[in-house]
Each structure stands twice: as C-alpha cells, then as structure tokens.
Amino acid sequence: YSTSIICAAQINREGQKANKMGPEHLSQSDALGQDGDVIVTVKDYSTRTRLNSLPKNRHGLGGIRWFTRFEPGTAQFEDITAEKAYQLAAADEESAAALLE
C-alpha cells in the first residue's frame, strides 16, 4: 500500500526574491525538499491569476510552469494560457489604478 501525504510550507526570504522557486527555498526544513516526491509552488501573478510551477518531480518531468485563474467569489480554479494570464493581470492593474484615483 502507499499513502499520500500532503504538506504545506512557506517560502523563505530568498525564495520571495527569486524568479523561480525550488526545493531549496522551502522554509524551516531541508527535509521537505529532500524527501518529497513532488513539489508544487504557487505564486500570485495578479489578483485573479497564480503562477504554478513543478520544480521537482521525482518520477517524471519537472520544471513545468503553468497559470491558473482563481475566482474568490465562486472558489473556482481553472488552468489558463500565459496570454490569458497576461490579459487578466493587465485588467487587474487597471482596476487597482482606478480605485486609487
């Protein structure tokens, strides 16, 4: 039998500055990055978009990056293209700028 275990961890200060996050940026413990089979990072790209990456996949291809759209009102996630992420990010910036005026 195998049991899946999911662990959440924060990114350390170096990871917050990094363009690409990896196992070395996990806060508090090197064991998570060392022992984990798969590591997925999620970073805010804009208000409604997230940049996800797969820096480690012990049993497959790693280094994959993809965007997701998150709608807080409905709690829905969906994968989107990079082009759609750029469009949503631009719209989110315009909305934020309009609120400041």
C-alpha positions in Angstrom: 0.0 0.0 0.0 1.0 3.6 -0.4 -0.3 6.6 1.4 -0.3 10.1 0.0 0.8 12.8 2.4 0.4 16.5 1.5 2.4 19.1 3.4 2.2 22.9 3.0 5.2 25.1 3.7 6.2 28.7 3.4 8.9 30.0 1.1 11.9 31.5 2.8 13.1 35.1 2.2 15.5 34.1 -0.6 12.5 32.4 -2.4 10.5 35.6 -2.2 13.1 37.4 -4.2 13.8 34.5 -6.6 12.2 34.4 -10.1 12.0 30.6 -9.9 11.3 28.9 -6.6 12.6 25.4 -5.9 13.1 22.9 -3.0 16.0 25.0 -1.6 13.5 27.9 -1.0 11.2 25.9 1.4 11.2 27.5 4.8 12.2 25.7 8.1 13.3 22.3 6.8 15.5 20.9 4.1 13.8 17.5 4.7 10.6 18.6 2.8 12.6 19.3 -0.4 14.8 16.3 0.1 12.2 13.7 0.9 9.2 14.9 -1.1 8.4 13.2 -4.4 6.7 16.2 -5.9 7.0 19.9 -5.0 4.5 22.4 -6.4 4.8 26.1 -5.8 2.1 28.7 -6.2 2.8 32.4 -6.5 0.4 35.3 -7.0 0.8 36.7 -10.5 -2.1 39.2 -10.1 -5.3 39.4 -8.1 -7.0 36.6 -10.1 -4.1 34.7 -11.5 -1.5 32.4 -10.0 1.8 31.1 -11.5 2.3 27.5 -10.6 5.5 25.5 -11.0 6.7 22.0 -10.6 10.3 22.4 -9.6 10.7 18.7 -8.5 9.0 15.6 -9.7 10.9 12.5 -8.7 9.1 10.2 -11.0 8.6 12.4 -14.1 9.2 15.7 -15.8 10.0 18.7 -13.6 10.5 22.3 -14.3 6.9 22.8 -15.7 5.2 26.1 -15.2 1.5 27.0 -15.8 -1.0 29.6 -14.9 -4.4 29.2 -13.1 -7.2 31.6 -12.7 -8.8 31.9 -9.3 -12.2 33.4 -8.7 -12.6 34.1 -5.0 -16.4 34.6 -5.2 -17.0 31.1 -6.5 -13.8 29.4 -5.3 -13.1 28.1 -8.8 -9.7 27.4 -10.2 -9.0 26.8 -13.9 -5.9 26.4 -16.0 -5.3 29.2 -18.4 -2.8 30.1 -21.1 0.0 32.5 -20.5 -1.7 35.0 -22.9 -4.9 34.9 -20.8 -2.9 35.4 -17.6 -1.2 38.5 -19.1 -4.6 39.9 -20.1 -6.1 39.3 -16.7 -3.1 40.8 -14.9 -3.4 43.9 -17.1 -7.1 44.2 -16.3 -6.4 43.7 -12.5 -3.8 46.5 -12.6 -6.3 48.8 -14.4 -8.9 48.1 -11.8 -6.5 48.7 -8.9 -5.4 52.0 -10.6 -9.0 53.1 -11.0 -9.6 52.5 -7.3 -6.7 54.8 -6.4 -8.0 57.7 -8.4 
